[in-house]
Amino acid sequence: MYRIFAVCLLLAFTSNFACAELFETKDYTKRNEAYLRDVKKRDAKRKYNKAKEDRLPSGKMTVEEYERLAKHKNPESPEDLKPIEIPDVPVDSEMKYVPHPTYKIVRYNDPPGSVELSLKKNFYREKQQNAQGIVSPDFKRLVYPAIYYSPDSASTSAELFEIPLDTNETELDRILKAHTSNRTQKPLMETSKRIDNFATFRTLTPVDFSADGTKLLVKQKTGNSYDGIWETDAFIYDFATGEARELLEVRDAITHHWTTYRGLPLYEKRWDIVPLGFSVEEPDRIVCTAYAYTGAKPVFLGVWSIDINGEQSRLISFENADIAISQNGFKIVKSGVEPYTMVEEEEKQLKELDKKNKKAQKQAEKDYYKQCEIDYKAELKAIDAEYRENIKEYNRLKKFKSSTTYNDAVEKYREEKIKELEKTIEKEQKQIEKLNTQIDAIEEKLQ
């Protein structure tokens, strides 16, 4: 009997407290403060749940987040033009042995003039190809040609791009980690993209850097897929000025010499030049050979040179002798395959690393959720403290209003507030003095 009575009494008290919570007061200000407190708590709860979801993003976004991500990027802003970081692809520790190629750095233009563009089988299907790049002598930039195919006219065009290399890496890693996503927005050079001539190709191929790395020798080949190469032109790209100069004068000098002094009108014949590179003896001059295709066997037209400004052409020799050509640029080639024992040992290390990473990941996840909960509870505590302070101030002001006129009430409220602040300041000053005394005692002991 007493137990039933106690249960009923407990239910009555509980219901009364619930009603008191729902209908706490008729005072509008207090109800409004309680409502604002509840709204802030709901927002804090929503923020807490979203923070936990953001640990493993689900793809959900608010309109504000979507609009921020979809905002137009200003190409003139350095922040928007920062290089894209290429993520490292994780290696599965369970992966069995796969031959891993090794690489080494070699000279690019070796032997001189041998660099040619090599198109892959799938070029005409994919309609684009990034060809072999050349690295500057200081390993700070990589230049490569991008070749494009237009199926409507069966024509080919090209552009030359630069990729800045990461100077914090080793020389080999700089080249291996170079990525086209970090290339210059504007090409250094580009060929004509005219499609009026069917099956016409225009390609760009880097030949070599100058010894100081400030200039690049590039050859442009123009021709037709059914008719062969029409002509090869030499260009000098100056990185200081950002401009390319075509060395037309060397072709004019060769034509003039053979037409005037040898009686061979080259303008009526098919002939071409082969840019070899920069001269060792005179680094500011370009060396090239010339050939006439007048029969079954090409006719050698001599070794010629021209300065980088295109102002003076010279005949070096009529003999196809070895000429000292500098080799300044670099490239990487496959040098072999990692031995099985090394890969097997790497697999063991990866398994150990996987265990450590999983353990660290679990701990990081645990710490993250714990910190979210701490922040959430701290925010709730701050909301409750703010609510209590607002109610306290309201009750105090209300007490003064009920006992005197409005102006006197405000004045008394201000006086009491000042006294309270003075007490707080006095209390804090005492704490500071106490800390200073402790510091002085510690310094005396240290002395």
Secondary structure, DSSP 8 states (H G I E B T S, - for coil): -HHHHHHHHHHHHHHHHHHHHHT--S-HHHHHHHHHHHHHHHHHHHHHHHHHHTTS--S---HHHHHHHTS---TT-TTTTS----------TT------EEEEEEESSSSTT-------TTHHHHSEEE---EE-TTSSEEEEEEEEEETTTTEEEEEEEEEE--TTS-HHHHHHT--GGGS-SS-SEE-----SSTTEEEEEEEEEE-TTSSEEEEEEEEEETTTEEEEEEEEEEETTTTEEEE-THHHHHHHHHHHHTS---GGGS-EEEEEEEEBSSSTTEEEEEEEE-SSSS-EEEEEEEEETTS--EEEEESS-----B----EEEEEEEE--HHHHHHHHHHHHHHHHHHHHHHHHHHHHHHHHHHHHHHHHHHHHHHHHHHHHHHHHHHHHHHHHS-HHHHHHHHHHHHHHHHHHHHHHHHHHHHHHHHHHHHHHHHH-
